[in-house]
């Protein structure tokens, strides 16, 4: 798994591998927007084919409140759906 969008160029080193892309930062209570998540996924698509990308959180969500964790997971799903729609999947 790669944590945070700023390291996306490193996934070019993982050719042929499935890649978990940490599109949700669990070190903060700030809830990402669906567009934030989609932007991270789009960045990963520059280096990895869509069928190899698995958007996820960048670590466990235990330290977060249920409300924040749920909102972050909803953003993750919504952002992935945006990109899926753009790709025509």
Rosetta blueprint (number, residue, H / E / L):
1 X L
2 X E
3 X E
4 X L
5 X H
6 X H
7 X H
8 X H
9 X H
10 X H
11 X H
12 X H
13 X H
14 X H
15 X L
16 X L
17 X L
18 X L
19 X E
20 X E
21 X E
22 X E
23 X E
24 X E
25 X L
26 X L
27 X L
28 X L
29 X L
30 X L
31 X L
32 X L
33 X L
34 X H
35 X H
36 X H
37 X H
38 X H
39 X H
40 X H
41 X H
42 X H
43 X H
44 X H
45 X H
46 X L
47 X L
48 X L
49 X L
50 X H
51 X H
52 X H
53 X E
54 X E
55 X E
56 X E
57 X E
58 X L
59 X L
60 X L
61 X L
62 X L
63 X L
64 X L
65 X L
66 X H
67 X H
68 X H
69 X H
70 X H
71 X H
72 X H
73 X H
74 X H
75 X H
76 X H
77 X H
78 X H
79 X H
80 X H
81 X H
82 X H
83 X H
84 X H
85 X H
86 X H
87 X H
88 X L
89 X L
